[in-house]
């Protein structure tokens, strides 16, 4: 029911006269023009609450979207590892390495002599196939391992997908090294 209809009913009933109704109309119009209308304050408060809730909801949605993107990226990386791993790796040579994600425990895999040499030379990398401690390992070509490392940089948490990626550039001998004459061979079995 509108205000005018209510005023008309009150005037018919004799509860309000026309002078008083005009005075009330002038006061409400003046209050609306000057911004002193109590309804305006309530509307402003409701709008402020609505805007705050909308901003909060948008921030929450962005967090959920980011978490979903991170999870999807991890799944894509693990899928790349399993799909592009080198097949027929089983052999007699033992390659031992330390897995940082598994508290630095020494792990070993059996590979062919050719793959052993390629791992040592840095042409083949060793990658994890999952995030769990009892994971299996896959052998990947070096370019794919480098691409996976680049994708992993986009992740927020520190997940190491590539466990072993030998690089000959890291083996440069320091001139001041007192043990420079005692070079450890790459194919040393320990």
BAPA-583868 format. One record per residue (C-alpha): x, y, z; residue in one letter. Coordinates in pm, whole numbers, padded with zeros to 5 digits, always signed. Example, Ala and Ser with C-alpha at 12.3 -4.5 7.8 and 13.67 -1.06 7.14 Angstrom:
2
+01230-00450+00780A +01367-00106+00714S 
***
This chain:
190
+00000+00000+00000X +00146+00337-00095X +00181+00641+00134X -00077+00843-00058X -00337+00569-00029X -00269+00537+00342X -00302+00914+00389X -00630+00913+00198X -00769+00641+00423X -00653+00822+00739X -00817+01146+00615X -01145+00963+00541X -01143+00815+00888X -01086+01162+01030X -00763+01073+01204X -00551+01318+01001X -00650+01650+00851X -00527+01782+00513X -00297+02047+00667X -00114+01787+00871X -00084+01557+00567X +00065+01839+00355X +00308+01926+00635X +00424+01564+00661X +00465+01540+00281X +00677+01860+00281X +00894+01729+00566X +00960+01394+00395X +01036+01567+00062X +01276+01806+00238X +01445+01515+00421X +01494+01326+00094X +01644+01634-00077X +01887+01702+00207X +01979+01336+00254X +01840+01317+00606X +01585+01054+00519X +01607+00762+00764X +01517+00525+00480X +01816+00652+00283X +02052+00562+00567X +01908+00214+00585X +01940+00176+00208X +02303+00294+00223X +02380+00043+00499X +02214-00239+00304X +02406-00144-00013X +02734-00131+00183X +02668-00478+00329X +02576-00611-00015X +02895-00466-00171X +03107-00609+00111X +02951-00954+00072X +03001-00940-00305X +03370-00850-00263X +03414-01129-00007X +03245-01382-00236X +03459-01276-00532X +03779-01313-00328X +03670-01659-00213X +03588-01761-00570X +03930-01641-00687X +04099-01848-00416X +03898-02156-00514X +03978-02100-00884X +04349-02061-00808X +04352-02381-00599X +04175-02565-00881X +04427-02436-01136X +04717-02548-00914X +04566-02895-00872X +04503-02922-01247X +04861-02817-01327X +05000-03083-01091X +04778-03348-01247X +04887-03241-01597X +05254-03266-01501X +05211-03615-01355X +05017-03714-01667X +05302-03585-01886X +05549-03791-01686X +05351-04115-01712X +05264-04069-02079X +05612-03978-02201X +05831-04196-01984X +06091-04410-02151X +05974-04770-02189X +06191-05081-02150X +06420-04945-01881X +06475-05269-01688X +06833-05384-01689X +07122-05496-01470X +07287-05161-01386X +07188-05001-01056X +07158-04624-01053X +07141-04487-00698X +07024-04138-00609X +06895-03937-00315X +06529-03838-00319X +06485-03502-00140X +06108-03545-00120X +06156-03871+00072X +06380-03725+00345X +06690-03765+00128X +06673-04144+00135X +06891-04326-00113X +06682-04491-00381X +06791-04719-00661X +06651-04817-00995X +06763-05090-01229X +06833-04963-01579X +07012-05075-01890X +07378-04983-01934X +07289-04741-02214X +07029-04562-01997X +07277-04553-01707X +07525-04370-01929X +07253-04133-02054X +07147-04050-01698X +07507-03978-01602X +07556-03766-01915X +07241-03565-01841X +07048-03680-02148X +06790-03865-01939X +06629-03745-01613X +06454-03932-01334X +06108-03807-01233X +05853-03897-00968X +05525-04049-01084X +05327-03929-00778X +05357-03714-00465X +05356-04001-00217X +05669-04129-00044X +05630-04481-00187X +05638-04350-00540X +05773-04507-00853X +06017-04331-01077X +06011-04274-01450X +06290-04195-01693X +06230-03897-01920X +06420-03736-02206X +06604-03420-02090X +06402-03168-02298X +06077-03295-02144X +06230-03278-01795X +06329-02916-01858X +05976-02833-01976X +05828-02998-01664X +06063-02796-01444X +05944-02476-01612X +05579-02570-01558X +05650-02658-01193X +05773-02302-01132X +05412-02186-01176X +05308-02387-00870X +05281-02218-00530X +05415-02507-00325X +05758-02658-00367X +05694-02990-00537X +05991-03154-00699X +05888-03361-00997X +06237-03414-01139X +06451-03607-00891X +06772-03644-01094X +06874-03421-01380X +07250-03426-01423X +07403-03123-01587X +07762-03124-01707X +07784-02744-01662X +07756-02793-01285X +08064-03016-01285X +08308-02736-01368X +08619-02759-01148X +08696-02463-00924X +09053-02337-00963X +09106-02314-00586X +08969-02662-00518X +09237-02865-00332X +09078-03188-00457X +09071-03086-00824X +09329-03355-00908X +09108-03625-00755X +08821-03647-00999X +08541-03888-00917X +08439-04085-01223X +08078-04045-01338X +08019-04417-01366X +08133-04497-01013X +07917-04775-00866X +07851-04730-00495X 
***
